[in-house]
Amino acid sequence: VDSPIVILQQDEAKELLKIESPQQLYRFFEKATLVKQCFDEYKNAQAEYLRAQENLKEKVRALKHLTNDFKRAKLRYEEIQRNNEMNEELKVAKGEYAWARVQAARKNISELQENMGKLTQMMDQHKEKLMNSHEVLAEMKLRKTEMSVCLEDESTKFGSQEQDLIRLKEELDKLKQDLKELNSSLKSENNNKNSLVQEIRVLKDQLEFLAESETRDEKLRKDHQRKSVLRKLELDRKGLEERINQEGITRENQDLKVKQDQEKESLVDKEIRNKKERKILLQKELDELQGAQEQHLAVFGAKIPLVEKAIKRNLNQFRKQPVGPVGAYVKLTGEAATNPELGRLVETELGRAQLTAYLTNDDSDRRALMRVLSEVYGSDARNKPRIFTSKFFFAPHAVKRPRCDQPVILDYIHVDSPVVFNHLVDQKSVESILVCKTQDIAKSLMTRRENVPDNVAYTITHDFYRFFPAREHTSYRSYYMEVPTGSGMLRATMSNLVQERTEEMQGLEEHLRDLEMEKNEVIKSRKSFEAEKRRAMAEIQKLRKEVANINSQMSKVKSEDESNQSDTDNLRARLRTRQTELDVAEEKISDILEKREMMNNLLKEKEEMFKDNKKQLNELKSATNPITKELRILETRISSKTKEMLNQEKLIKKIKSEIESLKSEMKKNADEETQFESAAKKITKKEVHSDRSLKQLNAKILQLKKKLSMEKDCENIEDFIEEFNELKDRYSKLKQHIDTLNEHLNAIYEMKNERSENILYIRTLITNSVRRKFNEMIKKFSVSTGSEIFLRIDHHNKELKFIFKNESGTHSNSDVSSLSGGEKSYTQMCLICSLWDMMQPPFRCLDEWDVFLDAVNRKEISRELLKFSLRNQDRQFIFISPQGACDLSEVEHGIVSVTEIKKS
């Protein structure tokens, strides 16, 4: 309907008549013949083809990346296959190694049994020898006792002489001390006397000097000389005082450092004492634990097994046997048994005091248990277990759980005893303590009162926080729970408990070594500071002596000056005073000399008396010398025998230790045999004898493991194989899809070329047919115009032209605008009819086609249109005209129908 040759309206016909441009006429031709539609569809198909090619290029690029990924994955897959082969080889090597270990363990057990027999025989011999030594030692000790009694009887005879000799010795010591003090006083008085003598001599010299006559010039010269000496001495003294101040500061600094080092040394000593005390206690606990290796209760305390034994010994003192320790009846279950941190949280909440406690039925049993604990623990009240007294009920309490989906403490423990269960419910409310994984969950339950579930005491979280719920007068609160060290009681075994104590002991020893080293460093530092302090003090003393010497020189110079200016009588008075002091000192010296002479004589007498008494006492003692000598020999033999017995005991203990070590080694080998035999049977059901040694097998296993570890990736093998298969499938599908697209695009390319050729061929066919038909129909019109009109269609330049030829055959004007309106309409009619004839539309409609024609042209064109329609009666023609129908007298009736529409 959109085609202009199907329905040609008035306006379009009018526009067509106005068309004088060949390009516009060509576009009319293209639209009427559907050539334009064909070319438009061809262009769209060409665009789709180009898009398909771009899509193919993108898929090819994707295939390139996918190919790289597939190649890498394929290499990894091949590596996995190689690893699987190595795993099989490793499995075989492990089986051979396990059986080799089993065979080696059996061989070791037989050798250990042989060695243990030899050691047992050797120990029996040493025990027999030790028993004989005990008998000999007992006889020697009895003989020693008899001789000691005899010696004591003899010694009582000269006991008084010994006491006198001791008193005389004390008197001698006192006299010697007095004599020493007297000599000291004598020395002091002699020094005083020498000082007075020297001062008197100086005063006499000054008097003699003053007595001499001096000239005025000589006095001025000496005065100037004294002043210059005084200035020099003053400068020297000032320099020395500055050095004394500097050394004083150095001494004070060193003294401060010495005090700091002393304090530090004191702190280190204190810490060493504390660590050594802790080491002693730890060693004691370790010895108790090692002595209780076979007793599982020792994990609750080193002395708990002793408490159990004491309770069993005194069982008749209890009305009902106490239950404990509580932790022995509690086991971790569920996630707490497999998750160490959750188990530690549950144990922390229950508390050490509860897990080590004992339960009694009444007060009488409590007092009896207190006596047992006092007997075992003595004064060690810190480690003594607590006692809880409550009537025993052998049916567990009916507990109400909180109404929420969070677990409680009770979900993570299994209690073997109903008495312990009731105790934990009463004391710890284990049925009401929620255990939340995160703090957010705990906060959501505890923050608001309306959100707090019923029957909840509080909440604990996996990161060791305790949340108390909001109450009527308080908001919710949270606290951090102190995490205990060690493996815990509910999860601990004797072996790891002993291991923990051993590791703590090793840590203490290492810390003690560090402290000793630190102490030595502090001592070295303190000694260096003290040496520097002594040096500073010696230097200060030396400088002070120099200052004193300078002061003495200055005093001497000043005294020389003063002696010339002062009165000579003053010097004489001073001389008399010093002379009097000298006389007094000489009297004191003579008195001291007399006293010393008397004391020396007395001392000689006492010494002679002491020698005589001692000689007499030695003569009395000589009578007991044989007994003393024999007693001394006997003591030596006893000491030697004791050492010999100690060596025997040490040897026996060493042999026992070796036997225990061999037993432990045998047990270890037996366990190893069982363990490796079980493992070997899982790998290879039958026993395998390998030609290679354990070392070679181990080296092979390590080599295979190293290769596997080097090639091992962090990803899951099963996931990787699944991903590899998926990648392989994607790669195959994409490659197949690209191949299919290539085939389709090649086929489309051929079809596209074929379609282009067909369109061009159809356009040529239509052009030729339209041109021939137009030329045929326009001949009559050419007769009337005197020139022929030809239709020329130029597809290259996209132009439709009318060529005019005159009668001579030459081209005339080809401008359509030179034609009249009727001529244009006739030309238009010929063009449309030629297009109708070629395109064969099912109906043709011309609307008011004749409005611009005169009567002659309208009649002629109407006749031609009628003839054309009568020639094509299989098509429907509709002509709409306001001028009325043409002459239909020659047309058969019924072929053409005329419908007239009257205007209202």
Salt bridges, closest charged atoms under 4 A:
GLU20 OE2 - LYS824 NZ 3.71
GLU30 OE2 - LYS798 NZ 3.94
ASP40 OD2 - LYS36 NZ 3.02
GLU41 OE1 - ARG755 NH2 3.52
GLU48 OE2 - ARG51 NH2 1.98
GLU54 OE2 - LYS57 NZ 3.85
ASP69 OD1 - ARG72 NH2 2.29
GLU79 OE1 - ARG76 NH1 3.51
GLU89 OE2 - LYS700 NZ 3.77
GLU96 OE1 - ARG692 NH2 3.18
GLU114 OE2 - LYS118 NZ 3.98
GLU146 OE1 - ARG143 NH1 3.66
GLU154 OE1 - LYS157 NZ 3.48
GLU162 OE2 - LYS621 NZ 3.13
ASP164 OD1 - ARG167 NH2 2.05
GLU171 OE1 - LYS606 NZ 2.96
ASP173 OD1 - LYS169 NZ 3.24
GLU199 OE2 - ARG578 NE 2.82
GLU214 OE2 - LYS222 NZ 3.11
GLU218 OE2 - LYS222 NZ 3.77
ASP223 OD1 - ARG226 NH2 3.68
ASP223 OD2 - LYS227 NZ 3.67
GLU234 OE2 - ARG237 NH2 2.70
ASP236 OD2 - LYS232 NZ 3.35
GLU247 OE1 - ARG535 NH2 3.12
ASP255 OD2 - LYS259 NZ 3.65
ASP255 OD1 - LYS533 NZ 2.71
GLU265 OE1 - ARG526 NE 2.96
ASP269 OD1 - LYS519 NZ 2.89
GLU271 OE2 - HIS511 NE2 3.65
GLU285 OE2 - ARG501 NE 3.04
GLU347 OE1 - ARG491 NH1 3.31
GLU349 OE2 - LYS428 NZ 3.96
GLU349 OE1 - ARG466 NH2 2.92
ASP362 OD2 - ARG319 NH1 3.53
ASP363 OD1 - ARG366 NE 2.92
ASP363 OD2 - ARG367 NH1 2.24
GLU375 OE2 - ARG313 NH2 3.65
ASP411 OD1 - ARG401 NH1 2.79
ASP416 OD2 - LYS331 NZ 2.78
ASP416 OD1 - HIS414 NE2 3.18
ASP426 OD2 - HIS397 NE2 3.48
ASP454 OD2 - ARG403 NH1 3.88
GLU472 OE2 - HIS473 NE2 3.95
GLU504 OE2 - ARG278 NH2 2.94
GLU509 OE2 - LYS279 NZ 3.86
GLU530 OE2 - ARG526 NH1 3.04
GLU532 OE2 - ARG535 NH2 2.97
GLU539 OE2 - ARG243 NH2 2.98
ASP561 OD1 - ARG226 NH2 3.40
ASP569 OD1 - ARG572 NH1 3.38
GLU581 OE2 - ARG578 NH1 3.87
GLU630 OE2 - ARG143 NH2 3.00
GLU635 OE2 - LYS144 NZ 3.98
GLU644 OE1 - LYS641 NZ 3.41
ASP671 OD2 - LYS667 NZ 3.30
GLU672 OE2 - ARG101 NH2 2.42
GLU673 OE2 - ARG106 NE 2.92
GLU677 OE2 - ARG106 NH2 3.84
GLU677 OE2 - LYS681 NZ 3.51
GLU687 OE2 - ARG106 NH1 3.36
GLU687 OE2 - HIS689 NE2 3.93
GLU715 OE2 - ARG76 NE 3.49
ASP729 OD2 - LYS733 NZ 3.25
GLU799 OE1 - LYS801 NZ 3.25
ASP850 OD2 - ARG858 NE 2.87
GLU860 OE1 - ARG863 NH1 2.76
GLU864 OE2 - LYS780 NZ 3.57
ASP874 OD2 - ARG875 NH1 2.99
